Amino acid sequence: MHRFIASVAASIVLANCAPARAEIRAVLVAVSEYTAPIPSLEGPPNDAAALRTVLEAQGAKDIVTLRDGEATRANIRGALEAIAKRSKPGDWVIFYYAGHGAQAKARDAAEADGMDEFLALGGFQVSKPDPNQFILDNDLRGWLINFFPTSVNVLQIADACHSGTLNRAITAPSRFKGRNALGNPMALTLPVGPPDPAAIAPTAESAPNLVYIGAAQDDQFALEGPLPLGDSPSRGLLTYALEGALQERRANGHLTADADDDGKLSLAELASSLETRTRELSSTRQWASASVPARNERSVVFQPLKAPPAVDRPVEVKAADDQAADILAGRGPWASIPRGAPDLTWSAREGWITDSRGDRVAENLTSAEALTGVINKRRAVSELAGSANEQVLKVDIGPRKRGQLYKNGEAVDLAVTHKGGAAWLTAFNLAGDGTVQMLFPLEGDGEGLLGVGQARVVMARTRASPPFGVDNVVAITTPSDPRLLRQSLRRMDGKREALAAAAAVRDQLDLSQGQAALALGELYTGP
């Protein structure tokens, strides 16, 4: 089955040979007001407005926006058909949807998972579904294929749920909520929609002008919440991550998401960056998925946006007990807040720290020095996430699915997969308190030189053990022997030096002039 909001899912396309006068056009759909029991959302209007600003900065003038009651099946279909008639060869058209995504029991027995994925529009009622208030994934795909010739490129962006549930239990209230419309999708059967030949997709393989980047994986919710701070407006993680990918820069002025450092952000680079960014923002509850046809991998979709002013603010920490309050009253890289939505909540008496997503990021930490380590580790991971290139390098953590909790004593497998030319692999772990732990190469591993093509390195099996929390595995491949990087990391081994480790990695990326690759992996442990 062509996954829904994977088919509704995000995409960005620009043909390699687009004519000089090609235009950007867009249909933006934002649905936030829903009928109970479907919860209303706060973020879609903010997301659509932000994306419109991005598109206008790229020179787009033909932008149609449909909100809430305007966003019916008929109006969305009509807007897509009309913009297709205005489009010329080489243009690229963006279809963007922010709102609830959902599943229902499939009418077609051929659906492999027995589910139909659909967009739940504002007037959708669970008790009596109206065909004009939802759009099946297959119908949307048919419109995009039939309305747009392959000479016109289509970018789909859906900041909405695919399906499924979260992988870990939340240990504290989270500021994020899922954009999923239905709690029990198998209890709902959708009525047959109106006859629509344009909604029937050709039986051929995927259209070469369609690319998507999905907001989340099949078994995840797409999330929204206040970003970047606890009192910020609500935003969808995918759209917020897209903005960041177009703004955050290296010292040389190139975007951090520009993996090959050639001054251009290709579609493949953007897709890879969004996966890592959404994963880091959500503590692995959500990460983007992508499918980029070969013809579009090196297509340049967006030019860089003006970088936002630097925000140098301390991390906000709320005390969960008097012992933490006493320590937070002192000086450090934090601001103590008595209420509201903090970045971190700390119980110095019990030793645990939770973040704004509800995860316990560290345990057994009772000192100001330990808290500083946690804060510096968060900054280090955030700095590295924008430079990840997971199309080339991937960190795999098993045997559980990514994002699931490993309990004390459970076996953990670590592996790194690399695609490309010969390269040297270096890997280390950042523990929850910011401690650097060298992983590869260790004594007996040799030089860590990988051959041409795809190479997989399995590191030593370990077991989950205290201190529990969130670990981040960092892997980097380089075209030459990274002797200085490895020496630096070995000097930091066993010390709370997360920021210094991140700086050493960034220096190595700059030294490699776009020939290095970086990947991150997350590991969650608990008692």
C-alpha positions as CSV (number, residue, x, y, z in Angstrom):
1,M,0.0,0.0,0.0
2,H,1.3,3.5,-0.8
3,R,1.3,4.8,2.8
4,F,-0.9,7.7,3.4
5,I,0.4,10.5,4.8
6,A,3.4,9.0,3.3
7,S,1.6,9.8,0.1
8,V,0.2,12.9,1.8
9,A,3.6,13.2,3.2
10,A,6.1,15.8,2.6
11,S,8.0,16.2,-0.5
12,I,10.2,18.7,-2.2
13,V,11.1,18.6,-5.8
14,L,12.9,20.6,-8.4
15,A,14.0,19.1,-11.7
16,N,17.7,19.2,-12.5
17,C,17.0,20.9,-15.8
18,A,14.2,23.3,-14.7
19,P,14.0,26.4,-17.0
20,A,15.3,29.6,-15.6
21,R,11.8,31.2,-15.3
22,A,10.2,28.3,-13.5
23,E,7.8,29.4,-10.8
24,I,7.0,28.1,-7.3
25,R,3.3,27.6,-6.6
26,A,1.6,26.2,-3.5
27,V,-1.7,24.9,-2.0
28,L,-1.5,25.2,1.8
29,V,-4.1,23.5,4.0
30,A,-4.3,24.1,7.7
31,V,-7.0,22.4,9.8
32,S,-7.0,23.0,13.6
33,E,-10.7,23.1,14.6
34,Y,-12.3,19.6,14.9
35,T,-15.5,18.1,16.1
36,A,-15.4,16.0,19.4
37,P,-14.2,13.4,20.1
38,I,-11.4,14.5,17.8
39,P,-9.2,17.0,19.7
40,S,-8.6,20.4,18.1
41,L,-5.0,21.4,17.4
42,E,-3.1,24.7,18.0
43,G,-0.2,24.4,15.6
44,P,-1.5,24.1,12.0
45,P,-2.2,27.9,11.5
46,N,1.2,28.7,12.8
47,D,2.9,26.1,10.6
48,A,1.0,27.2,7.4
49,A,1.9,30.9,8.1
50,A,5.6,30.0,8.7
51,L,5.7,27.9,5.5
52,R,4.0,30.7,3.5
53,T,6.7,33.1,4.8
54,V,9.4,30.6,3.7
55,L,7.9,30.3,0.2
56,E,7.5,34.0,-0.3
57,A,11.1,34.4,0.6
58,Q,11.8,32.0,-2.3
59,G,9.8,34.2,-4.7
60,A,6.5,32.3,-4.7
61,K,3.5,34.4,-5.6
62,D,0.9,31.8,-6.6
63,I,-0.1,30.6,-3.1
64,V,-3.6,29.3,-2.2
65,T,-4.4,28.8,1.5
66,L,-7.4,26.8,2.8
67,R,-8.2,26.9,6.5
68,D,-10.6,24.9,8.7
69,G,-14.1,25.1,7.1
70,E,-12.7,26.1,3.7
71,A,-10.6,22.9,3.7
72,T,-13.2,20.4,2.2
73,R,-12.4,17.6,-0.2
74,A,-14.0,19.5,-3.0
75,N,-12.1,22.7,-2.3
76,I,-8.8,20.9,-2.0
77,R,-9.4,19.0,-5.1
78,G,-10.4,22.1,-7.0
79,A,-7.4,24.1,-5.8
80,L,-5.0,21.4,-6.9
81,E,-6.7,21.0,-10.3
82,A,-6.7,24.8,-10.8
83,I,-3.0,25.3,-9.9
84,A,-2.1,22.4,-12.2
85,K,-3.7,24.2,-15.1
86,R,-1.7,27.3,-14.3
87,S,1.6,25.4,-14.0
88,K,4.2,25.3,-16.7
89,P,7.0,22.7,-17.4
90,G,9.8,23.1,-14.9
91,D,7.5,24.7,-12.2
92,W,7.2,23.0,-8.9
93,V,4.0,22.9,-6.9
94,I,3.9,22.4,-3.2
95,F,0.9,20.7,-1.5
96,Y,1.1,21.2,2.2
97,Y,-1.2,19.8,4.9
98,A,-1.1,20.5,8.6
99,G,-3.7,18.8,10.7
100,H,-4.9,15.4,11.8
101,G,-4.0,12.2,10.0
102,A,-5.9,9.0,10.7
103,Q,-6.6,5.4,9.8
104,A,-9.7,3.4,9.4
105,K,-10.6,-0.2,8.6
106,A,-9.9,-0.8,4.9
107,R,-12.7,-1.6,2.5
108,D,-10.2,-3.1,0.1
109,A,-9.0,-6.5,1.1
110,A,-5.8,-5.9,-0.9
111,E,-4.5,-3.4,1.7
112,A,-1.6,-5.2,3.3
113,D,-2.2,-3.8,6.8
114,G,-6.0,-3.8,6.6
115,M,-6.1,0.0,7.1
116,D,-7.0,3.0,5.0
117,E,-5.0,6.1,5.8
118,F,-6.8,9.5,5.3
119,L,-6.7,13.2,6.1
120,A,-9.4,14.1,8.6
121,L,-10.7,17.5,7.6
122,G,-12.3,20.0,10.0
123,G,-15.9,18.8,9.5
124,F,-15.1,15.1,9.9
125,Q,-17.4,13.4,12.4
126,V,-16.5,10.0,13.7
127,S,-20.2,9.0,14.2
128,K,-21.2,9.9,10.7
129,P,-18.3,10.4,8.3
130,D,-19.1,12.7,5.4
131,P,-17.1,11.9,2.2
132,N,-16.5,15.6,1.6
133,Q,-14.7,15.8,5.0
134,F,-11.9,13.3,4.5
135,I,-9.4,12.4,1.7
136,L,-8.0,8.9,1.3
137,D,-4.3,8.6,0.6
138,N,-5.0,6.8,-2.7
139,D,-7.4,9.5,-3.8
140,L,-4.8,12.3,-3.1
141,R,-2.2,10.3,-4.9
142,G,-4.4,9.9,-7.9
143,W,-5.0,13.7,-8.1
144,L,-1.3,14.5,-7.9
145,I,-0.5,12.0,-10.7
146,N,-3.4,12.8,-13.0
147,F,-3.5,16.6,-12.6
148,F,0.3,17.2,-12.9
149,P,2.3,16.0,-15.9
150,T,5.8,14.7,-15.1
151,S,7.3,18.0,-16.5
152,V,5.8,19.7,-13.4
153,N,7.4,18.8,-10.1
154,V,5.3,18.2,-7.0
155,L,6.3,18.8,-3.4
156,Q,4.1,17.2,-0.8
157,I,4.5,18.2,2.9
158,A,2.2,16.7,5.5
159,D,2.9,17.7,9.1
160,A,0.4,15.0,10.3
161,C,0.3,11.5,11.8
162,H,0.9,8.3,9.9
163,S,-0.5,6.0,12.5
164,G,0.4,3.9,15.5
165,T,1.5,4.6,19.1
166,L,4.5,5.9,20.9
167,N,7.3,3.5,21.8
168,R,8.1,4.5,25.3
169,A,6.1,5.3,28.4
170,I,6.2,9.0,29.3
171,T,7.6,9.5,32.7
172,A,6.4,13.1,33.2
173,P,3.8,15.4,31.6
174,S,5.0,16.3,28.0
175,R,4.3,19.6,26.2
176,F,3.9,17.7,23.0
177,K,0.7,16.1,21.7
178,G,0.1,13.9,18.7
179,R,-1.7,14.9,15.5
180,N,-3.7,11.6,15.5
181,A,-7.5,11.8,15.1
182,L,-8.7,8.4,16.3
183,G,-7.9,6.3,19.2
184,N,-9.4,3.1,17.7
185,P,-9.1,3.2,14.0
186,M,-10.4,-0.3,13.4
187,A,-13.7,0.7,14.9
188,L,-14.4,3.0,12.0
189,T,-15.3,2.2,8.4
190,L,-15.4,5.1,5.9
191,P,-18.3,5.5,3.5
192,V,-17.7,5.2,-0.2
193,G,-16.7,8.6,-1.7
194,P,-18.0,10.3,-4.8
195,P,-17.1,8.8,-8.2
196,D,-13.9,10.5,-9.3
197,P,-11.8,9.2,-12.2
198,A,-9.0,11.6,-11.3
199,A,-8.7,10.0,-7.9
200,I,-7.6,6.7,-9.6
201,A,-3.9,6.5,-9.8
202,P,-2.3,4.8,-12.8
203,T,-1.0,1.3,-12.1
204,A,2.5,2.2,-13.2
205,E,5.4,2.7,-10.8
206,S,5.8,5.8,-8.7
207,A,5.7,9.0,-10.8
208,P,9.2,10.4,-11.2
209,N,8.1,14.0,-10.4
210,L,6.6,13.0,-7.0
211,V,8.8,13.2,-3.9
212,Y,7.7,13.1,-0.3
213,I,9.1,13.6,3.2
214,G,6.8,12.3,5.8
215,A,6.4,13.8,9.2
216,A,6.7,10.5,11.0
217,Q,7.2,6.8,10.6
218,D,4.2,4.4,10.3
219,D,4.2,3.5,14.0
220,Q,4.5,7.0,15.3
221,F,2.5,10.1,16.0
222,A,3.5,13.4,14.4
223,L,3.8,15.8,17.3
224,E,3.1,19.5,17.9
225,G,4.0,21.6,20.9
226,P,5.5,25.0,21.9
227,L,8.8,25.5,20.0
228,P,11.5,26.5,20.6
229,L,10.6,27.4,24.3
230,G,8.0,26.2,26.7
231,D,6.0,29.5,26.2
232,S,6.4,29.7,22.4
233,P,3.5,29.2,20.0
234,S,2.6,25.6,19.2
235,R,4.3,24.2,16.1
236,G,4.5,20.9,14.2
237,L,8.0,19.4,14.6
238,L,8.4,18.7,10.8
239,T,7.7,22.3,9.7
240,Y,9.8,23.7,12.5
241,A,12.7,21.4,11.6
242,L,12.3,22.5,8.0
243,E,12.7,26.2,9.0
244,G,15.8,25.3,11.0
245,A,17.4,23.4,8.2
246,L,17.1,26.5,6.0
247,Q,18.6,28.9,8.6
248,E,21.3,27.2,10.7
249,R,24.8,27.8,9.3
250,R,28.4,26.7,9.7
251,A,31.2,29.1,10.4
252,N,31.9,29.3,6.6
253,G,28.3,30.5,6.0
254,H,27.0,27.3,4.4
255,L,23.9,25.6,5.9
256,T,24.7,22.9,8.5
257,A,22.4,20.6,6.6
258,D,24.6,21.0,3.5
259,A,26.3,17.7,4.1
260,D,28.8,17.9,1.2
261,D,29.6,21.6,2.0
262,D,29.2,22.7,-1.6
263,G,27.1,25.8,-0.7
264,K,23.9,24.1,-2.0
265,L,21.2,22.3,-0.1
266,S,20.1,19.4,-2.2
267,L,16.8,17.6,-1.7
268,A,18.6,14.4,-0.5
269,E,20.5,16.5,2.1
270,L,17.4,18.2,3.3
271,A,15.5,15.0,3.7
272,S,18.3,13.4,5.7
273,S,18.6,16.4,7.9
274,L,14.9,16.5,8.7
275,E,15.0,12.9,9.9
276,T,17.7,13.7,12.4
277,R,16.2,17.0,13.4
278,T,12.7,15.7,14.1
279,R,14.2,12.7,16.0
280,E,16.3,15.1,18.2
281,L,13.4,17.5,18.8
282,S,11.0,14.6,19.9
283,S,13.4,12.3,21.8
284,T,12.9,9.7,19.1
285,R,9.1,9.7,19.3
286,Q,9.0,11.0,15.7
287,W,11.4,11.1,12.8
288,A,10.7,12.1,9.2
289,S,10.6,9.5,6.4
290,A,11.5,10.3,2.8
291,S,11.5,8.9,-0.7
292,V,13.5,10.9,-3.2
293,P,13.6,9.7,-6.9
294,A,17.1,9.5,-8.3
295,R,16.4,12.4,-10.7
296,N,15.8,14.8,-7.8
297,E,18.4,13.7,-5.3
298,R,20.7,16.6,-6.2
299,S,17.9,19.1,-7.0
300,V,18.1,22.4,-5.1
301,V,14.7,23.2,-3.6
302,F,15.2,26.1,-1.2
303,Q,17.8,28.8,-1.0
304,P,19.0,29.6,2.6
305,L,16.9,31.8,4.7
306,K,18.2,34.7,6.8
307,A,19.6,33.3,9.9
308,P,17.7,34.2,13.1
309,P,19.4,36.3,15.7
310,A,21.5,34.3,18.1
311,V,19.6,33.3,21.3
312,D,22.0,32.9,24.2
313,R,19.7,32.0,27.0
314,P,20.3,29.7,29.9
315,V,18.5,26.4,30.1
316,E,15.4,26.7,32.3
317,V,15.3,24.2,35.1
318,K,12.5,23.7,37.7
319,A,13.3,22.2,41.0
320,A,11.3,19.2,42.1
321,D,12.5,19.3,45.7
322,D,14.2,21.7,48.2
323,Q,17.6,20.1,47.6
324,A,17.5,21.0,43.9
325,A,16.1,24.5,44.7
326,D,19.1,25.2,46.9
327,I,21.6,24.2,44.1
328,L,19.7,26.0,41.4
329,A,19.9,29.2,43.5
330,G,23.6,29.2,42.8
331,R,25.3,30.2,39.5
332,G,25.5,27.9,36.5
333,P,24.4,27.4,32.9
334,W,20.7,27.4,34.0
335,A,17.9,29.7,35.0
336,S,15.8,28.5,37.9
337,I,12.1,28.9,37.3
338,P,9.5,28.0,40.0
339,R,6.6,27.2,37.5
340,G,5.7,27.1,33.9
341,A,7.1,24.8,31.2
342,P,10.8,24.3,31.9
343,D,13.4,22.7,29.7
344,L,14.4,20.4,32.5
345,T,12.8,19.3,35.8
346,W,15.3,18.1,38.5
347,S,14.9,16.1,41.7
348,A,18.4,16.3,43.3
349,R,17.2,14.2,46.2
350,E,16.1,11.3,44.0
351,G,18.7,12.1,41.2
352,W,16.4,12.1,38.2
353,I,16.1,14.8,35.4
354,T,13.2,14.9,33.0
355,D,13.0,17.0,29.9
356,S,10.1,18.9,28.3
357,R,9.1,15.9,26.3
358,G,8.5,13.8,29.4
359,D,11.6,11.6,29.2
360,R,14.0,10.9,32.0
361,V,17.2,12.0,30.4
362,A,19.4,11.1,33.4
363,E,19.4,9.5,36.8
364,N,21.5,9.4,39.9
365,L,22.6,13.0,39.4
366,T,22.7,15.0,42.6
367,S,25.3,17.8,42.1
368,A,25.6,21.1,40.2
369,E,28.4,19.6,38.2
370,A,26.2,16.7,37.1
371,L,23.4,19.0,36.1
372,T,25.9,21.1,34.1
373,G,27.0,17.9,32.3
374,V,23.4,17.2,31.3
375,I,22.9,20.8,30.0
376,N,26.1,20.7,28.0
377,K,25.3,17.3,26.5
378,R,21.9,18.7,25.3
379,R,23.6,21.6,23.6
380,A,26.2,19.3,22.0
381,V,23.6,17.0,20.5
382,S,21.6,19.9,19.2
383,E,24.7,21.3,17.5
384,L,25.6,18.0,15.8
385,A,22.0,17.0,14.7
386,G,21.9,19.6,11.9
387,S,25.1,18.2,10.2
388,A,24.0,14.5,10.1
389,N,24.0,12.8,6.8
390,E,22.1,9.6,7.3
391,Q,21.8,8.9,3.6
392,V,25.5,7.9,3.8
393,L,25.9,6.9,7.5
394,K,23.5,5.2,9.9
395,V,23.7,4.2,13.5
396,D,21.6,1.1,14.3
397,I,20.7,0.2,17.9
398,G,19.0,-3.1,18.5
399,P,17.5,-5.6,19.0
400,R,14.5,-3.4,20.0
401,K,12.9,-1.0,17.6
402,R,14.4,2.5,17.6
403,G,13.3,4.6,20.5
404,Q,12.2,1.7,22.8
405,L,13.4,1.5,26.4
406,Y,16.1,-1.0,27.4
407,K,15.8,-2.1,31.0
408,N,18.6,-2.8,33.3
409,G,20.7,-5.8,32.2
410,E,19.1,-6.1,28.7
411,A,21.5,-6.7,25.8
412,V,22.1,-3.8,23.4
413,D,23.6,-4.2,19.9
414,L,25.4,-1.3,18.3
415,A,26.2,-1.2,14.6
416,V,27.1,1.4,12.0
417,T,26.3,1.2,8.3
418,H,28.3,3.2,5.8
419,K,27.6,3.7,2.0
420,G,30.2,5.3,-0.2
421,G,34.0,5.4,-0.7
422,A,36.7,4.2,1.6
423,A,36.5,6.0,4.9
424,W,37.8,5.8,8.5
425,L,35.1,5.2,11.2
426,T,35.1,6.8,14.6
427,A,32.3,6.4,17.1
428,F,31.7,7.5,20.7
429,N,28.8,7.8,23.1
430,L,27.5,10.8,25.0
431,A,26.0,9.5,28.2
432,G,23.0,11.2,29.8
433,D,25.3,13.3,32.0
434,G,27.6,14.3,29.2
435,T,30.3,11.8,29.8
436,V,32.2,10.9,26.7
437,Q,32.7,7.1,26.1
438,M,34.9,5.9,23.3
439,L,33.2,3.1,21.3
440,F,35.3,2.6,18.1
441,P,38.0,1.9,17.4
442,L,39.0,0.3,20.6
443,E,42.0,-1.9,21.2
444,G,41.8,-4.9,18.8
445,D,39.6,-3.1,16.3
446,G,42.4,-2.1,14.0
447,E,42.5,1.2,12.2
448,G,38.7,1.3,11.5
449,L,39.2,1.7,7.8
450,L,36.0,0.8,5.8
451,G,36.2,-0.3,2.2
452,V,34.4,1.1,-0.9
453,G,30.7,0.5,-1.0
454,Q,28.4,-0.5,1.8
455,A,30.2,-1.5,5.0
456,R,28.6,-2.5,8.3
457,V,30.6,-2.4,11.6
458,V,29.1,-4.2,14.6
459,M,30.5,-2.9,17.8
460,A,30.8,-4.9,21.0
461,R,27.6,-6.0,22.6
462,T,26.8,-4.3,25.9
463,R,24.0,-4.3,28.4
464,A,21.9,-1.5,29.8
465,S,23.2,-0.4,33.1
466,P,23.2,2.7,35.4
467,P,23.3,5.6,35.1
468,F,20.0,5.3,33.2
469,G,18.6,8.0,30.9
470,V,19.2,9.1,27.3
471,D,22.5,8.2,25.6
472,N,23.5,9.5,22.1
473,V,25.8,7.5,19.9
474,V,27.8,9.7,17.6
475,A,29.5,8.2,14.5
476,I,31.7,10.0,11.9
477,T,33.4,8.7,8.8
478,T,36.3,10.6,7.3
479,P,38.2,10.4,4.0
480,S,41.5,10.4,5.8
481,D,42.9,9.1,9.1
482,P,41.3,11.2,11.8
483,R,44.2,10.8,14.2
484,L,43.8,14.1,15.9
485,L,40.0,13.6,16.4
486,R,40.6,10.2,18.0
487,Q,43.4,11.5,20.2
488,S,41.1,14.2,21.5
489,L,38.2,11.8,22.1
490,R,40.5,9.4,24.0
491,R,41.6,12.2,26.2
492,M,38.0,13.0,27.0
493,D,37.0,9.4,27.5
494,G,35.2,9.0,30.9
495,K,34.9,12.8,31.4
496,R,31.9,15.1,31.1
497,E,33.2,16.8,28.0
498,A,30.2,16.7,25.6
499,L,30.7,20.3,24.3
500,A,34.4,19.7,23.7
501,A,33.7,16.4,21.9
502,A,31.1,18.2,19.6
503,A,33.6,20.9,18.8
504,A,36.2,18.3,17.8
505,V,33.7,16.7,15.5
506,R,32.7,20.0,13.9
507,D,36.4,20.8,13.3
508,Q,36.8,17.4,11.6
509,L,33.8,18.0,9.4
510,D,35.3,21.4,8.3
511,L,38.7,19.8,7.7
512,S,37.1,17.1,5.5
513,Q,35.5,19.7,3.2
514,G,32.2,17.9,2.7
515,Q,33.7,14.4,2.4
516,A,32.9,13.3,5.9
517,A,29.6,11.9,7.1
518,L,28.0,12.2,10.6
519,A,25.2,10.1,12.2
520,L,23.5,10.0,15.6
521,G,21.7,7.2,17.4
522,E,19.7,7.4,20.6
523,L,19.5,4.8,23.3
524,Y,17.0,4.9,26.2
525,T,17.7,2.9,29.4
526,G,15.8,2.5,32.7
527,P,15.5,0.4,35.8
